[in-house]
Amino acid sequence: MARDTTKTPADGDAPKKKGRLKQIREVYGMTRKEDPKLPLVLAAWAVAALVVFVALGFALGSPLFYGIFGIPVAVLAAMIVFGRRAQRAAYSSIKDQAGAAASVLDTLRRGWDVTPGVRFNRQQDMIHRVLGRPGIVLVGEGNPNRLKALFTEERRHLTRLFGPDVPLVAEDIVAGDEEGMVPLGRLNKKVMRLKPATGKGYLRPAQVQEYQNRLKAVGPNMPIPKGPMPRNGKMPRGQVR
């Protein structure tokens, strides 16, 4: 009798579930290295959420019902806290590496186009270009004084490319933890809340696509790998200053 080798939906879902569980374990392990108090914090949030529901149950005369209902809420609370602390740990692990800001910007939601390392120098100060509905945003990382020249060069380049009406956001952003800089954990929120570059308001999606196509047609100013670079890594050859 021939053996039925047809896969059921459950068979196909099993590897995906195993993959997700493995990913969660890896993220948990990485986060715990950066945040040793993680298990205690998660447990405290879960217990606190459960206690609130049990107390509410006693007040309303249904402690068992509210206690059972509070279990998934406690798990959800722990997962939310875990997600936030995992993100914070991820930022902490790359914050001293060149290209860290570009890695964070790459997680911007749909509708944003990020070009890393459009300008950089031998000291690994660099400028990243972000295009979205507010317009073109320049984000730098490195020494603020050295970045001024890189910002000026990129602004001149964009003005030559698009003319005086270039939708270039007035505010230049420098990522970092020093005064006047934007921490990695707040970088994306800062970019998404920027005011439009022109007095006409935000760009329409079709306009964003048009600018994106023109920028891609010109090509990047210089090659740079995506993601943070090793602390002792060498900069790729190109327009290094």
C-alpha positions in Angstrom: 0.0 0.0 0.0 1.4 3.3 -1.0 2.3 5.7 1.8 0.6 9.0 1.8 3.3 11.7 1.7 1.0 14.6 1.4 1.9 17.4 3.8 -0.8 18.8 6.0 -0.9 22.5 6.9 0.2 21.5 10.4 3.3 19.9 9.0 4.2 23.1 7.2 3.6 25.3 10.3 5.8 23.1 12.6 9.2 24.3 11.2 8.0 27.9 11.3 7.0 27.6 14.9 10.4 26.0 15.7 12.1 28.9 13.9 10.2 31.5 15.8 10.9 29.8 19.2 14.6 29.6 18.3 14.7 33.3 17.3 13.0 34.2 20.6 15.5 32.2 22.6 18.4 33.8 20.7 17.0 37.3 21.3 16.4 36.5 25.0 20.0 35.2 25.4 21.4 38.3 23.7 19.3 40.6 25.8 20.2 38.9 29.0 23.9 39.4 28.3 23.3 43.2 28.1 20.6 43.2 30.7 21.3 40.7 33.5 18.2 41.8 35.5 15.9 40.7 32.6 14.5 37.6 34.2 13.6 39.4 37.5 12.1 42.3 35.6 9.9 40.1 33.5 8.8 38.1 36.4 8.0 41.2 38.4 5.8 42.6 35.6 4.0 39.4 35.1 3.3 38.9 38.8 2.2 42.5 39.2 -0.3 42.2 36.4 -1.7 38.9 37.8 -2.0 40.4 41.3 -4.0 43.3 39.9 -6.5 41.0 38.3 -6.8 38.8 41.3 -7.3 41.8 43.6 -9.9 43.1 41.1 -11.6 39.6 41.2 -11.8 39.7 45.0 -13.3 43.2 44.9 -16.0 42.0 42.4 -16.6 38.6 44.0 -15.0 36.5 41.2 -11.4 35.9 42.1 -11.1 32.6 40.2 -12.5 34.1 37.0 -10.4 37.2 37.0 -7.3 35.2 38.1 -7.6 32.9 35.1 -8.3 35.9 32.8 -5.2 37.6 34.3 -2.8 34.9 33.2 -2.7 35.8 29.5 -2.6 39.5 30.5 0.4 38.8 32.7 2.2 37.0 29.8 1.3 39.9 27.5 2.8 42.4 29.9 6.0 40.4 30.2 6.3 40.1 26.4 5.8 43.9 25.9 8.5 44.6 28.5 10.7 42.0 27.0 10.4 43.6 23.5 11.3 47.0 24.8 14.3 45.8 26.8 15.5 43.7 23.8 15.4 46.7 21.6 17.3 48.7 24.2 19.9 46.0 24.5 20.3 45.8 20.7 20.9 49.5 20.5 23.4 49.3 23.4 25.4 46.5 21.7 26.0 48.5 18.5 26.1 52.1 19.8 29.9 52.4 19.7 30.2 50.9 16.2 30.4 52.9 13.0 27.2 52.6 11.0 25.0 52.0 14.1 22.7 54.8 13.2 22.2 53.4 9.7 21.2 50.0 11.2 18.6 51.7 13.3 17.3 53.8 10.4 16.9 50.6 8.3 14.1 49.6 10.7 12.0 52.6 9.7 8.5 51.5 8.6 7.4 51.4 5.0 7.5 54.6 3.1 11.1 55.6 4.1 14.2 55.1 2.0 17.6 55.0 3.7 20.9 55.4 1.9 23.8 54.8 4.4 27.2 56.4 4.3 26.6 59.0 1.5 29.5 61.0 3.1 32.2 59.9 5.4 35.8 60.7 6.4 38.9 58.8 7.6 37.8 59.2 11.2 34.6 57.2 10.4 32.3 60.2 10.8 29.5 59.7 8.3 26.3 61.0 6.9 23.2 58.9 6.1 20.4 60.1 3.8 16.8 59.4 4.6 13.9 60.1 2.2 10.3 60.2 3.4 7.2 62.4 3.3 8.8 65.3 5.3 11.5 65.4 2.5 15.2 64.5 2.6 16.7 64.1 6.0 20.5 64.0 6.7 21.5 62.0 9.8 25.1 62.1 11.0 27.1 60.0 13.4 30.5 60.8 14.8 32.2 64.0 15.9 29.8 67.0 15.6 32.5 69.4 14.6 33.8 67.2 11.8 30.3 66.4 10.6 29.6 70.0 9.8 31.7 69.9 6.7 30.1 66.6 5.6 26.6 68.0 6.1 27.6 71.1 4.0 29.0 68.9 1.2 25.9 66.7 1.0 23.5 69.7 1.0 25.5 71.3 -1.9 25.3 68.0 -3.7 21.6 67.7 -3.3 21.0 71.3 -4.3 23.0 70.8 -7.5 21.0 67.7 -8.2 17.5 69.0 -7.6 17.9 72.7 -7.8 16.9 75.4 -5.2 13.5 73.6 -4.6 15.1 70.5 -3.2 12.9 69.2 -0.3 15.8 69.2 2.2 14.7 69.2 5.8 16.3 72.2 7.6 17.3 70.2 10.7 20.4 68.0 10.5 20.4 65.2 13.0 23.4 63.8 14.8 23.0 60.4 16.5 24.7 59.8 19.8 24.4 60.1 23.6 26.0 63.5 24.1 24.2 66.8 24.7 22.4 68.0 21.5 22.5 64.5 19.9 19.7 62.0 19.4 20.1 58.6 21.2 19.7 55.5 18.9 16.6 54.5 20.8 14.9 57.8 19.9 16.3 58.2 16.4 13.5 56.7 14.3 10.8 58.6 16.3 12.8 61.8 15.8 12.9 61.3 12.1 9.3 60.4 11.7 8.2 63.6 13.6 10.2 66.0 11.6 8.3 69.0 10.0 8.0 69.1 6.2 11.0 70.6 4.3 8.8 73.0 2.3 5.9 75.3 3.2 3.6 73.2 1.0 3.4 70.4 3.5 4.4 66.8 3.3 5.4 65.2 0.1 2.8 62.9 -1.6 3.8 59.2 -2.0 4.2 59.7 -5.7 6.6 62.6 -5.1 8.6 60.5 -2.6 8.9 57.8 -5.3 10.0 60.4 -7.9 12.8 61.7 -5.7 13.8 58.2 -4.8 14.1 57.2 -8.5 16.2 60.2 -9.3 18.5 59.6 -6.3 18.9 55.9 -7.3 19.6 56.9 -10.9 22.5 59.1 -9.8 23.7 56.3 -7.6 25.4 56.4 -4.2 28.3 58.8 -3.6 30.4 55.9 -2.3 30.1 52.3 -1.4 29.5 51.3 2.2 28.3 48.0 3.6 25.0 48.0 5.5 24.9 47.5 9.2 27.4 48.6 11.9 31.1 48.2 11.1 33.5 46.4 13.4 35.2 48.7 15.9 38.6 48.2 14.1 37.1 47.9 10.7 38.6 49.8 7.8 36.5 52.2 5.7 35.9 51.1 2.1 37.7 53.0 -0.6 35.7 55.9 -2.2 35.3 59.6 -1.5 37.0 59.4 1.9 38.1 62.7 3.3 
